[in-house]
Amino acid sequence: MKFTKATLVASAAALSLGLAACDSPAEEAAEEEAEAMEAQADDMEDAGMISDEEADAMEAQADDIEDAAEGDTDAMTEGMEEAVN
């Protein structure tokens, strides 16, 4: 069976995606915290307590928390996906 470069890259990408899907307890907690922050921002915006821009800033902060918990896995898998496509 011959392996092409594309086959090897696709296999590596699939493996890394599988590993990236395994969240640690700390990552799960950070994701839950970020989701709670996003929900709070939406609720506060809906109640007129904060502006749309303030809600967006809170949601961006929540995204930063999630990204920090995930580490570089997203950047790595995105690079592999781009190489395959």
VOLUM-686643 format. One record per residue (C-alpha): residue number from 0; chain; x, y, z. Coordinates in steps of 0.2 Angstrom, whole numbers, plus 2048, in hexadecimal, padded with zeros to 3 digits. Example, Ala and Ser with C-alpha at 12.3 -4.5 7.8 and 13.67 -1.06 7.14 Angstrom:
pos 0	unit A	east 83E	north 7EA	up 827 $
pos 1	unit A	east 844	north 7FB	up 824 $
END
This chain:
pos 0	unit A	east 800	north 800	up 800 $
pos 1	unit A	east 807	north 811	up 7FB $
pos 2	unit A	east 806	north 820	up 806 $
pos 3	unit A	east 805	north 831	up 7FF $
pos 4	unit A	east 80A	north 841	up 807 $
pos 5	unit A	east 7F7	north 846	up 808 $
pos 6	unit A	east 7F3	north 835	up 810 $
pos 7	unit A	east 800	north 837	up 81D $
pos 8	unit A	east 7FB	north 849	up 821 $
pos 9	unit A	east 7E8	north 844	up 821 $
pos 10	unit A	east 7EC	north 836	up 82E $
pos 11	unit A	east 7F6	north 842	up 839 $
pos 12	unit A	east 7E9	north 84F	up 838 $
pos 13	unit A	east 7DB	north 842	up 83D $
pos 14	unit A	east 7E6	north 83C	up 84B $
pos 15	unit A	east 7E9	north 84D	up 852 $
pos 16	unit A	east 7D7	north 851	up 851 $
pos 17	unit A	east 7D3	north 842	up 85B $
pos 18	unit A	east 7DF	north 847	up 868 $
pos 19	unit A	east 7D9	north 859	up 868 $
pos 20	unit A	east 7C8	north 853	up 86B $
pos 21	unit A	east 7CD	north 84C	up 87C $
pos 22	unit A	east 7CB	north 85A	up 889 $
pos 23	unit A	east 7D3	north 85A	up 899 $
pos 24	unit A	east 7C9	north 85E	up 8A9 $
pos 25	unit A	east 7D1	north 86F	up 8AA $
pos 26	unit A	east 7CC	north 872	up 898 $
pos 27	unit A	east 7BA	north 86C	up 89B $
pos 28	unit A	east 7B9	north 878	up 8AA $
pos 29	unit A	east 7C0	north 887	up 8A0 $
pos 30	unit A	east 7B3	north 883	up 892 $
pos 31	unit A	east 7A5	north 883	up 89F $
pos 32	unit A	east 7AB	north 893	up 8A6 $
pos 33	unit A	east 7AC	north 89B	up 895 $
pos 34	unit A	east 79B	north 895	up 891 $
pos 35	unit A	east 794	north 89C	up 8A1 $
pos 36	unit A	east 79C	north 8AD	up 89D $
pos 37	unit A	east 795	north 8AD	up 88C $
pos 38	unit A	east 783	north 8A9	up 893 $
pos 39	unit A	east 785	north 8B7	up 8A0 $
pos 40	unit A	east 78B	north 8C4	up 893 $
pos 41	unit A	east 77B	north 8BF	up 888 $
pos 42	unit A	east 770	north 8C0	up 897 $
pos 43	unit A	east 777	north 8D1	up 89D $
pos 44	unit A	east 775	north 8D8	up 88B $
pos 45	unit A	east 763	north 8D2	up 889 $
pos 46	unit A	east 75F	north 8DA	up 89A $
pos 47	unit A	east 767	north 8EB	up 894 $
pos 48	unit A	east 774	north 8EB	up 8A1 $
pos 49	unit A	east 783	north 8EB	up 895 $
pos 50	unit A	east 785	north 8F1	up 883 $
pos 51	unit A	east 787	north 8E5	up 874 $
pos 52	unit A	east 79A	north 8EA	up 873 $
pos 53	unit A	east 79C	north 8E6	up 886 $
pos 54	unit A	east 794	north 8D5	up 883 $
pos 55	unit A	east 79F	north 8D2	up 874 $
pos 56	unit A	east 7AE	north 8D6	up 87F $
pos 57	unit A	east 7A8	north 8CA	up 88D $
pos 58	unit A	east 7A6	north 8BC	up 880 $
pos 59	unit A	east 7B7	north 8C0	up 878 $
pos 60	unit A	east 7BE	north 8BE	up 88A $
pos 61	unit A	east 7B5	north 8AD	up 88C $
pos 62	unit A	east 7BD	north 8A7	up 87B $
pos 63	unit A	east 7CE	north 8AC	up 881 $
pos 64	unit A	east 7CB	north 8A1	up 891 $
pos 65	unit A	east 7C6	north 892	up 886 $
pos 66	unit A	east 7D5	north 895	up 87A $
pos 67	unit A	east 7E1	north 896	up 888 $
pos 68	unit A	east 7DA	north 885	up 88F $
pos 69	unit A	east 7DC	north 87D	up 87E $
pos 70	unit A	east 7EE	north 882	up 87B $
pos 71	unit A	east 7F4	north 881	up 86A $
pos 72	unit A	east 7EA	north 872	up 864 $
pos 73	unit A	east 7DF	north 87D	up 859 $
pos 74	unit A	east 7ED	north 885	up 850 $
pos 75	unit A	east 7F5	north 874	up 84E $
pos 76	unit A	east 7E6	north 86C	up 847 $
pos 77	unit A	east 7E1	north 87B	up 83C $
pos 78	unit A	east 7F3	north 87A	up 834 $
pos 79	unit A	east 7F1	north 868	up 831 $
pos 80	unit A	east 7E0	north 86A	up 829 $
pos 81	unit A	east 7E6	north 878	up 81E $
pos 82	unit A	east 7F4	north 86D	up 818 $
pos 83	unit A	east 7E8	north 85F	up 814 $
pos 84	unit A	east 7DC	north 86B	up 80A $
END
